[in-house]
């Protein structure tokens, strides 16, 4: 069962990230060509935005100017808002979770604070190149770091008894 839940979580993460990528790419490319047009080459701006979205950790290894750090902040905010707004809805799930058949399960006590904390940790952990997924594979019950810290459980729509 752990492997099936893990596969569903990876599928949901891919779907959600494709949506986030499109939104963040549009915002970053727009900002680079309008607000920061003097700092970025107009023709290279879309490619710079794409590189920042694919691997934001590269900023730590190269000398980037302030505008690249602003773009990193924009990407963080877009990702955080995407996950938080969907998880604060009564359905408690993003489109990727809905397609994969995953639900977030938690008590209503301090709901907003827990979701905010979870999504800050979730977005930060993405910048560490999938470390939560590595931990969830090695963990006995497939729980990611940010779920364990915020005490939020992941359940699938269909309960399987195999694996």
N, C-alpha and C positions, 0 to 999 in steps of 0.2 A: 504494500500500500504506500509506503514511503516513496518509492520510485515513481509511482503514478502521480502522487501529489507534487513531487518535485518537477516532473515533466509538465504538469499543468501550470505550475508557477513559472517555469521558464517560458512556456507558450504565452502566458498572460504578460510577462515582462517584455517579451518581444513585441507583442501587439501594442501594449501601452507605450513602449519607447518609440515605436514608429509614429504614433500619433503625437507624442511629445516632441520628437525630432522635427516633424513637419511644422509644428507651431513655433518652436524655439528657433528653427532655421529662418522662418519668415520674419520673426521679430528681430533676430540678430542681423540678417542681411539688410533689412530696412533701416535699422539703426546705423549700421556701418556705412550705408550709402547716403544717409541724410545727416544724422547728428555728428558722426565721426568721419565725415567724408574727407577731411583734410589729413586724417591719420591713417586711412586705409586707401590702397589703390582701388578705384572703383571696379575694375575688372577682377581683381583678386578677392574682393570682399566676400562674395558668396562662398569661395573655397576656404577662406579663413574661418568663416562661420561654421562650415561643415567640419573642419578639423577640430575646432573648439568643441563641437557637439559630440564628435566621435571619441575624442580623447582629451577631456579637460585637464587631465593630470599633466599633460605636456607643458602647461604653463609653468609648472614648478621646475622643470628641467631646462627651460630656455628663458632668456631675458625677454620678457614681454612688456610692452608699455601699458599705461593705465587703461587705455581703451579696451585692450584684450581682457583685463581683469574686470572691467565693467560688463563686457559681454559674458564672462563667466558668471557674474552676479545675475544677469538677465536670464541665462540658462537655468541657474539654480531656482530663481523665482518662478519661472514658467513650469518647471518640473514639480516644484513643491505645490504650487496652486493646482495643477492638474490632478495630482494624487489626492490632495486634501479636499478639494471641492467635491470630487466624486465620492470619496469615502465619508464625507459628512452628509451626503444624501441618505434618505431612508433605505435605499438598496445596499448601502455600504460597500460598493464595489465599482471599480473602473470598468470601461468597456473590455479591456483585456481579461479581467477577472470574470466578467459576465460570459464572455465567449468560452473561456476555459472552465467555467462552472465552479468558481471559487467564491466563497463568502468570508468576510471578516467577522469574527465572533468575539465580542467583548461585552462587559457590563456597561451600563449607561453611566456609571460613576466616573466623573471627570472625562467624559467622552471626547470633547473637543481638544483638551490638552493632550490626551493620549494619541489622538490621530495626528496632531501637529508634531509632537515629539517623534512619532513613528516615521512620518514622512520627511522630517529633517534628517533623521538617521538613514532613511532609505536613499535619499538623494545623495547624501555625503558618501554613503557606502558604494554607490555606483561609481563615484569618482575613484574609488580604490579597486577598480577592475573586478567586479563580481565577487568580492570576498564573502558577502552574505550567502551567495549560492554555494560557494565552496563549503562554508560552515554548515549549511543546511543539508548538504549531502553527507557530511561526516557526522552530523548530529543524529542521535538515536530516533528522534521523531520528525526530523526534517524541518525544524524551526529555524528561521533566519534570525540574525542577531537583533535586528530592529523589532522583530515580533516578540522575542524573548524579553528584551528590555522594557517594552511597553505593555507586556502581558496581554497581547492580542493573539488569538488563535486563528488559523486558517482551516476552513472546512470545505470539502468538495460537495457538489450537489448530489452525487451518487456515492454511496459508501460501498467500497469493494472489500472483500475479505481475503483476496489473494495478494501475493507478494509479501 
